[in-house]
């Protein structure tokens, strides 16, 4: 009995150490993104450089109810991920409504190159994966903007107007940036460290495997095959980038049906990293509902639409085959 307790305590200590180590490494890696991107973005905003192309970007951003200056943040999210987006939003003068739309778009389409390659190596065409995520990010953001009644002018001043009306000296701007960035890093540190410890402990005590069995009813609701449960759980918890090794290895070493993999990738392409990614936007004061529900609902709808499409195609194929036999 004593040995079992001792072993459990050792596992807990080891899990905590691993979690803290991974959390710290993740934070250091994060700082390499947040600091230069937020600083560069601050300079671009301060000198109003990004607003020189407003007349070109406004029509595109208007479709998803965002000001033209939001284009820079969306591009940052596409190529650097959630951390880059959070860093940029922390220093740009967007309203809560516009930041919410930017978050919705970025949660679906972030880190598009790396994550599309992961999907391309685990059951779906890389270019299709990228195009599909970009398309769904646009559609979901468009619908959410209409539901919330947001326009490009919502929240008052947008982008350049804020700086044009309230010009500040460069040194004051740098001090403000430094303080905001420091607070943001502390907030994210307080989120990531305990989260990584919890995930590592769950892995150490095989809780994730147990949860996989428990999530079978959820998979049915999501329109996914139960055989892809571990892959879905990995992507849902760790994301496509952090869970890449597990996802790619599992799909290459196991014989999954092509249709099941496509449905999986349609779902996780829209809705992955359900814990860490949305949580990173909370320090900005964004509403919880819009960070979780829209992409979850979109993933369910798209997967079931694809299931209906497959059923209709099979039905048509059977009818066509039957007609040929009758003709003969």
Long-range contacts (C-beta under 8 A, 24 or more apart in sequence): 11-204, 11-205, 12-201, 12-204, 14-204, 15-197, 15-200, 15-201, 15-203, 15-204, 15-205, 16-197, 16-200, 16-201, 18-200, 18-204, 19-193, 19-196, 19-197, 19-198, 19-199, 19-200, 19-201, 20-193, 20-196, 20-197, 22-196, 22-200, 23-192, 23-193, 23-195, 23-196, 23-197, 24-193, 26-192, 26-196, 27-185, 27-188, 27-189, 27-192, 27-193, 30-83, 30-185, 30-188, 30-192, 31-185, 33-80, 33-81, 33-83, 33-84, 33-87, 34-83, 34-84, 34-86, 34-87, 34-181, 34-184, 34-185, 34-188, 35-87, 35-181, 37-76, 37-80, 37-84, 37-87, 37-88, 38-87, 38-88, 38-90, 38-91, 38-177, 38-181, 38-184, 39-177, 39-181, 41-72, 41-76, 41-87, 41-88, 41-91, 41-92, 42-91, 42-173, 42-174, 42-177, 44-72, 45-91, 45-92, 45-93, 45-159, 45-163, 46-163, 46-168, 46-170, 46-173, 48-160, 48-163, 48-164, 50-159, 51-159, 51-160, 54-159, 54-160, 58-152, 61-152, 62-152, 63-138, 63-142, 64-101, 64-105, 64-138, 64-141, 64-142, 64-145, 65-98, 65-101, 65-141, 65-142, 65-145, 65-146, 65-150, 65-151, 65-152, 65-154, 66-98, 66-101, 66-102, 66-145, 66-152, 67-94, 67-98, 67-152, 67-153, 67-158, 67-159, 68-152, 68-159, 69-94, 69-158, 69-159, 69-160, 70-94, 70-98, 70-101, 70-102, 70-159, 73-102, 73-106, 74-102, 74-105, 74-106, 74-109, 77-102, 77-105, 77-106, 77-109, 77-110, 78-106, 78-109, 78-110, 78-111, 78-112, 79-111, 79-112, 79-113, 80-111, 81-110, 81-111, 81-241, 82-106, 82-107, 82-110, 82-111, 82-273, 82-277, 82-280, 82-281, 83-280, 85-110, 86-184, 86-188, 86-280, 86-281, 86-283, 86-284, 87-181, 87-184, 89-284, 90-180, 90-181, 90-184, 90-284, 91-177, 91-180, 91-181, 92-159, 93-157, 93-158, 93-159, 93-162, 93-163, 94-155, 94-158, 94-159, 95-154, 95-155, 95-156, 95-158, 96-155, 96-285, 96-286, 96-287, 97-148, 97-150, 97-154, 97-155, 98-150, 98-154, 98-155, 98-158, 99-281, 99-284, 99-286, 100-144, 100-148, 100-286, 100-287, 100-290, 100-291, 101-141, 101-144, 101-145, 101-150, 103-278, 103-281, 103-284, 103-286, 103-290, 103-291, 104-137, 104-140, 104-141, 104-144, 104-290, 104-291, 104-294, 104-295, 105-137, 105-138, 105-140, 105-141, 106-137, 107-277, 107-278, 107-291, 107-295, 108-133, 108-136, 108-137, 108-140, 108-269, 108-270, 108-271, 108-295, 108-298, 109-133, 109-134, 109-136, 109-137, 110-277, 111-240, 111-241, 114-240, 114-241, 115-239, 115-240, 115-241, 118-240, 118-241, 118-244, 118-247, 118-248, 119-240, 119-265, 119-269, 121-248, 121-251, 121-252, 122-231, 122-247, 122-248, 122-250, 122-251, 122-252, 122-261, 122-265, 123-251, 123-256, 123-258, 123-261, 123-262, 123-264, 123-265, 124-261, 124-262, 124-265, 129-265, 129-269, 132-266, 132-269, 133-269, 133-270, 136-269, 136-270, 136-298, 136-302, 139-298, 140-270, 140-294, 140-295, 140-298, 143-294, 144-290, 144-294, 148-290, 184-283, 187-283, 188-280, 188-283, 191-279, 191-280, 191-282, 191-283, 192-276, 195-275, 195-276, 195-279, 199-237, 199-238, 208-233, 208-237, 221-300, 222-267, 222-299, 222-300, 222-303, 223-263, 223-267, 223-300, 223-303, 223-304, 223-306, 223-307, 224-260, 224-263, 224-264, 224-267, 224-303, 225-257, 225-260, 225-263, 225-264, 227-256, 227-257, 227-260, 228-256, 228-260, 228-261, 228-263, 228-264, 231-264, 231-268, 232-264, 232-267, 232-268, 235-268, 235-272, 235-273, 236-268, 236-271, 236-272, 236-273, 236-274, 237-273, 237-274, 237-275, 238-273, 239-272, 239-273, 239-276, 239-277, 240-268, 240-272, 240-273, 242-273, 243-272, 259-310, 262-306, 263-303, 263-306, 263-307, 266-299, 266-302, 266-303, 266-306, 267-299, 267-300, 267-302, 267-303, 268-299, 270-295, 270-298, 270-299, 270-302, 271-295, 271-296, 271-298, 271-299
